């Protein structure tokens, strides 16, 4: 799936509409023998997600719906989240891309979010507690003056797109903590706001936005706990 994300990145540019990027992603997923994990998700609610990718821009945190009139502009930060089912198993990944030239503060947020994921992954492995990841992400994000979104979390992934456990990107005792063991697969995904951590839900019932209108960035990898450490299954820059 990482190769699909790379192809999407190659087409991220000012003037590009996000519906075309979604069509590209759909073609690539099927060309690789998979099926989109997100399309039709939530159908039991009567408001199924209509696309292959989530396309979120600037203050949109996650779950943005691609649209023909949703056009990338110079200086935007653009979040792409994609899930793919392949041979009965799901993988899930997200990246934040700079559209053209972005201002230094926006780039700093993108870089800090990416590094926070690396920091978290670097603290886990077999025998480690799940909270080692959460604490590492929160510490790094806070050190850089940003806020971790709290009402949206990572998750287990495998036969289903969303499985237990919930994986917060900050430490909170209400979340069950446990020892990580070989064979576990998790989707780890820091969502980081330049302002406060509070969010609001958009009118479409899907997109989450920062409550204060600040920028937000998002990185996600599917990882496997192995006997010796951690394998990142969605390797891509």
C-alpha positions in Angstrom: 0.0 0.0 0.0 2.9 2.3 0.5 3.5 2.3 -3.2 0.0 3.6 -3.7 0.6 6.4 -1.3 3.7 7.3 -3.2 1.8 7.6 -6.4 -0.7 9.8 -4.8 2.0 12.1 -3.5 3.4 12.4 -7.0 0.1 13.9 -8.0 -0.3 16.3 -5.1 0.0 19.8 -6.6 -1.7 23.2 -6.6 -4.9 23.1 -8.7 -5.4 19.3 -8.3 -8.9 18.4 -7.1 -9.2 15.7 -4.4 -11.8 13.7 -6.3 -9.2 12.9 -9.0 -6.8 11.8 -6.4 -9.5 9.5 -4.9 -10.1 8.0 -8.4 -6.4 7.4 -8.8 -6.2 5.7 -5.4 -9.2 3.5 -6.3 -7.6 2.4 -9.5 -4.3 1.6 -7.8 -5.9 -0.4 -5.0 -7.8 -2.7 -7.4 -4.8 -2.9 -9.7 -2.8 -4.4 -6.8 -5.5 -7.0 -6.1 -7.0 -5.2 -3.1 -10.2 -3.5 -2.2 -10.8 -0.1 -0.5 -11.3 -0.4 3.2 -13.0 2.9 3.7 -15.5 3.0 0.9 -18.9 2.1 2.3 -17.6 2.1 5.9 -20.4 3.0 8.4 -23.2 2.0 6.1 -25.2 0.8 9.1 -25.5 4.4 10.2 -27.1 5.4 6.9 -24.2 7.7 6.1 -21.5 5.5 4.6 -18.1 7.0 3.8 -18.2 7.5 0.0 -14.5 7.4 -1.0 -11.3 5.3 -1.0 -9.2 8.0 0.7 -9.8 10.5 3.4 -8.7 13.9 2.0 -8.3 16.5 4.7 -6.9 20.0 4.2 -5.4 22.5 6.7 -7.7 22.7 9.7 -9.5 19.4 8.7 -8.0 16.8 11.0 -9.2 13.5 9.5 -12.1 12.0 7.4 -12.3 14.7 4.8 -14.4 13.6 1.9 -12.8 14.1 -1.6 -14.8 16.3 -4.0 -14.5 17.8 -7.4 -14.7 21.3 -5.9 -12.2 20.6 -3.2 -9.1 21.9 -4.9 -5.6 22.0 -3.5 -4.0 25.4 -3.2 -0.4 26.6 -2.9 0.6 26.5 0.8 -2.0 24.0 1.9 -1.1 21.0 4.0 -3.0 18.0 2.7 -3.7 14.8 4.7 -4.3 11.5 2.9 -5.5 8.5 4.8 -6.0 5.2 3.0 -7.0 1.7 4.0 -6.7 -1.4 1.8 -8.0 -4.9 2.3 -5.7 -7.5 0.7 -6.1 -11.3 1.1 -8.5 -10.8 4.0 -6.4 -8.4 6.0 -6.5 -4.6 6.3 -3.7 -2.1 6.4 -4.1 1.5 7.2 -1.8 4.5 6.7 -1.8 8.3 6.4 0.6 11.0 5.4 0.6 14.8 5.4 1.9 16.5 2.3 2.9 20.1 1.7 1.1 21.5 -1.4 3.7 23.5 -3.2 5.6 25.8 -0.9 4.2 26.0 2.6 5.2 28.5 5.3 7.8 27.4 7.9 5.3 27.0 10.7 3.2 24.6 8.6 6.3 22.6 7.7 7.4 22.5 11.3 4.0 21.0 12.3 4.3 18.4 9.5 7.8 17.4 10.6 7.0 17.3 14.3 3.9 15.0 13.7 6.0 12.6 11.6 8.7 12.5 14.2 6.2 12.0 17.0 5.2 8.7 15.3 8.8 7.6 15.0 9.3 8.5 18.7 6.3 6.4 19.7 7.3 3.4 17.5 10.8 3.6 18.9 9.6 3.0 22.4 7.6 -0.2 21.8 8.3 -3.8 21.1 7.5 -7.2 22.7 7.2 -7.0 26.4 6.7 -3.2 26.4 3.5 -1.7 27.6 1.1 0.0 25.1 1.3 3.2 27.1 5.0 3.5 26.2 3.9 4.6 22.8 1.3 7.0 24.0 3.6 8.7 26.5 6.4 9.1 23.9 4.1 10.7 21.3 2.5 13.1 23.8 5.9 14.1 25.3 7.4 14.9 21.8 4.3 16.8 20.6 4.1 18.9 23.8 7.9 19.7 23.7 7.3 21.2 20.3 4.4 23.4 21.5 1.6 21.4 19.8 -1.5 19.5 21.0 -2.4 15.8 20.5 -6.0 15.3 19.5 -7.7 13.3 22.3 -11.0 12.2 21.1 -9.6 10.3 18.0 -7.2 7.4 18.5 -5.3 4.7 16.7 -6.5 1.1 16.8 -5.9 -2.6 16.3 -6.1 -3.7 12.6 -6.3 -7.0 10.9 -9.3 -9.1 9.8 -11.3 -5.9 10.5 -10.3 -2.3 9.8 -10.9 -1.2 13.3 -10.2 -3.7 16.1 -9.4 -3.6 19.8 -7.4 -2.1 21.4 -7.9 1.6 21.1 -4.4 3.3 20.9 -4.4 6.9 22.2 -1.7 9.2 21.2 -1.5 10.6 24.8 -1.5 9.0 28.2 -4.8 8.6 30.0 -5.5 6.0 32.6 -9.0 5.4 31.3 -7.5 3.5 28.3 -6.6 -0.1 29.0 -2.9 -0.7 29.2 -1.3 -4.0 28.5 1.9 -5.8 27.4 2.6 -5.9 23.7 3.2 -9.4 22.3 4.5 -10.8 19.0 1.8 -11.1 16.3 -0.1 -8.0 17.3 -0.9 -5.5 14.5 -1.7 -1.9 15.3 -2.5 1.2 13.3 -0.6 4.0 15.1 -1.7 7.5 14.1 -0.8 10.8 15.8 -3.1 13.6 15.0 -1.5 16.9 16.0 -2.9 20.4 16.2 -1.0 23.6 16.0 -3.5 25.1 18.5 -5.7 23.4 21.1 -6.6 19.7 21.1 -10.3 20.3 20.8 -12.2 19.2 17.7 -15.6 19.7 16.0 -17.5 17.5 13.6 -18.4 18.9 10.2 -21.8 19.1 8.7 -21.3 16.0 6.6 -21.0 13.9 9.7 -17.5 12.7 8.8 -14.8 15.3 8.8 -13.3 16.4 12.1 -11.8 19.9 12.3 -9.8 21.8 14.8 -12.2 23.8 17.0 -10.0 26.9 17.0 -9.3 26.8 13.2 -5.6 25.9 13.6 -3.7 23.7 11.3 -3.6 19.9 11.9 -1.3 17.2 10.7 -1.7 13.4 10.6 0.7 10.4 10.2 -0.2 6.8 10.4 1.6 3.4 10.0 0.4 -0.1 10.4 2.9 -2.0 12.5 3.6 -5.6 13.6 5.0 -6.5 16.9 7.6 -9.2 16.2 9.8 -11.5 18.4 12.6 -9.0 18.1 10.9 -5.6 17.9 8.6 -3.7 15.6 8.1 -4.1 11.8 6.5 -1.1 10.0 4.3 -2.6 7.3 3.6 0.7 5.5 7.1 1.9 4.9 7.1 5.2 3.0 9.4 8.1 3.8 
